[in-house]
Amino acid sequence: MLAPRSTKLCSQRDVNLWRIPLQFSLAACALFAITLVPDILDKYGVIHIPSWLTMGGIDDARAILSAMMGAVAIVLALIFSVALLVPTVEPASTDYSLRER
């Protein structure tokens, strides 16, 4: 015989909307700390980082950052344009649906 269903609605999966973002944030902070240590040691002359490992100066970083911000702006523009397009197309599509006939 089947057990009675509980009245409380629960998910079959343990959905937790703060644990995974927190873990990713902590991992990003740890990765930052790990990559910061060799930079500081290289600055004070304790170690020497090879030239093939460094990716350039401040101008290169600025160019990469501006390219990334341009890509983010394009994605946001596409999302907003689709979000504005859907409510305008939806009433027209319901006029021609076959369900009402």
C-alpha positions in Angstrom: 0.0 0.0 0.0 1.2 3.5 -0.8 2.1 5.8 2.0 -0.1 9.0 2.2 1.4 12.1 0.7 2.4 14.8 3.0 0.6 18.1 2.6 3.9 20.0 2.6 5.2 20.5 -0.9 8.8 19.5 -1.1 11.2 19.2 -4.0 12.7 15.8 -4.8 16.0 17.4 -5.1 17.7 19.5 -2.4 17.4 22.9 -4.0 19.5 25.4 -2.2 20.0 28.8 -3.8 22.8 30.1 -1.6 25.2 27.1 -1.1 26.5 26.7 -4.7 27.0 30.5 -5.3 28.8 30.7 -2.0 31.1 27.8 -2.9 31.9 29.4 -6.2 32.6 32.8 -4.5 34.9 31.2 -2.0 36.7 29.2 -4.7 37.2 32.5 -6.7 38.6 34.2 -3.6 40.9 31.2 -3.0 42.1 31.3 -6.6 42.7 35.0 -6.3 44.8 34.4 -3.2 46.8 31.6 -4.8 47.6 33.7 -7.9 48.4 36.8 -5.8 51.2 35.1 -3.9 53.6 34.6 -6.8 52.9 38.2 -8.0 53.9 39.6 -4.6 57.0 37.3 -4.4 58.0 38.4 -7.9 57.6 42.1 -7.0 60.0 41.8 -4.0 62.5 39.7 -6.0 62.1 36.4 -4.0 61.2 34.5 -7.2 61.3 35.3 -10.9 58.3 34.7 -13.1 59.3 33.8 -16.7 58.4 36.3 -19.4 56.3 33.8 -21.3 54.0 33.5 -18.3 53.2 37.2 -18.0 50.5 38.3 -20.5 51.4 42.0 -20.9 51.0 45.3 -19.1 48.2 47.6 -18.1 47.3 48.4 -21.7 46.7 44.8 -22.5 44.6 44.3 -19.4 42.5 47.4 -20.4 42.0 46.1 -23.9 40.8 42.7 -22.6 38.5 44.4 -20.0 36.9 46.6 -22.6 36.3 43.7 -24.9 34.6 41.7 -22.1 32.5 44.7 -21.2 31.5 45.1 -24.8 30.4 41.5 -25.0 28.4 41.9 -21.8 26.7 45.0 -23.2 25.7 43.1 -26.4 24.3 40.2 -24.4 22.3 42.5 -22.2 21.0 44.3 -25.2 19.9 41.1 -26.8 18.2 39.9 -23.6 16.3 43.2 -23.2 15.2 43.3 -26.9 13.9 39.7 -26.7 12.1 40.6 -23.4 10.4 43.5 -25.1 9.6 41.5 -28.3 7.9 38.6 -26.6 4.9 40.6 -25.1 4.3 42.3 -28.4 4.3 39.1 -30.5 2.3 37.0 -28.0 -1.2 38.7 -28.6 -0.8 38.3 -32.3 0.0 34.6 -32.0 -3.0 33.9 -29.9 -5.3 35.4 -32.6 -4.2 32.7 -35.0 -4.2 29.7 -32.7 -6.2 26.6 -33.6 -7.3 26.0 -30.0 -10.2 28.4 -30.2 -11.8 27.0 -33.3 
